């Protein structure tokens, strides 16, 4: 198999995402080895996900401030972070509940998300901002490589 980017070179590794053959030079740009196209797509996907996450929190903060007519409305911004945290620890047994059970589950989870979000939001925002910076660095690296 030949390198996807250099037809005159033998492929020594394959892209971990799409399976394109890569020569030793192309395979050494990223660890684990991925092609430039997949690295570019990964950076774009990561940036998009982080911007959506931060944007949702900002929108909920604005809605909370407008609805409550108080700066304490910003506390609504933590609901998505709390919800994501609860999703990680929710047992699978809730799958078989009747509709009323789902309604109660949803309401309890919403209230818990609000309170857990107060702690989870700052942690998640720091992580999201750090991930955005890493995605930006990856984009710059891909741009230098290609």
N, C-alpha and C positions, 0 to 999 in steps of 0.2 A: 504494500500500500504506500502511496506517495503522500507527502505533506500537502494539506489542502491549500496552503499559501505559497509553497515552493515546490513546483512540479518536478524539479530536478533533484529533490532530496527524498530519501527514504523516511517514512514515518516511524518514529520510535515510541510514541505514546498516542493515546486518543483523548479527545476532549471528554471530560467527565459528564458533560451535559448533553451534547449532541452526537458524540462519537466520531467526529472528524479526525482524520489522521493528522498528527503534528510531528514535525521534525524535532530534533533535540533543542534547537534554538527557540522555536515557537512554544514548545512544551515547558520551557524554563521560565517563561514570563510570569506565570501564575502558579500558585500552589494551593490546591491540587491543580493539575493541568487542565486548563480550559482554553478554548479558542478565543480570539479577540472579539468575534461577534457575540459569543455567549457572555463574555465578561462585560461587554458594553450593555447587553440586555439585562444582565443581573444588576448592574449599577442603576440603570433606569428604573427597573422594577422596585429596587430597594428605596430609591429616592421617592418614587410615587407613593409607596406604602407609608413611608414616614411622614410625608407631607399630608396625606389623607388623615393619618392618626392625629397629628398636631392640629390640623384644620378643624377636625370634628370637635376637639376639646375647646378650641377658640370659639367656634360657633356656639357650643353649649354654654360657654362662659358669657358670651354676649347676650344670648337668650335669657340666661339666668339673671343677669344684671337688669335687663329691660323688664322682665316679668316681675321680679321682686322689687324693682325700684330701689335696689340697695346693692352696695358692693359685695354683700354676702352671696349674691347670685352666682358669683364665680365658682362657687362650690359645685355647681352642676357639671362643670368641666371634668370632674373626676369620675363620672358615671361610666364612660367607656373603659377607662383603666380598671375600675373595680369589676366591671362585667367580664373583661378579659381574664382578670385574675381568678374570678369565680369559675369561669369556664375550665380552667386548668384543674380545679379540684372537685368539680361536680361529678358525682358517681353516675354510672351508666344506668342504675336502677330506675331513674326518673323517666326513662324512655317509654315505659309501659303504663303511664298514668292516664286516668280519664281526663276529659276536657277541664273539669272543675279543678282537678289537681294541677294541671298545667297553668291555669290562671293564678292559682294561689302561689305556685312555684315561681311564676314570672314576677308577681308583685313582691314576694319576699326577696327574690334575687335583685330586683330593682332597688329596693330599700338598702339591702346589704351592699350593693354596688356603689351607692351614694357614699356610705360611710367608709368602705374599703378604698374607694377612689380618692379620698382625702389623703391617704398614705401612698397609694399606688401611683397617682398622677405625677407627683414630682419625680419619683423614681423612673417612671416610664418616659417622661419628657427628657430627662437627662440621657437616658438610653437612646431615645429617638434622635436627639440632636447629635450624639456621638456617632450613631449609625449613619446619619446624613453626611457627616464629615468624612466618614470612611468611604461612603459611596462616591462622594466628590473626589476623594483621592484616587479611588479606583478608576473613575472616569478620566482623570488626568493621566494616570498610568496607561490606560488603554489608548488614549490619544497620542501619547509619546511612542507607544509600541507600534501603532498602526501607521 
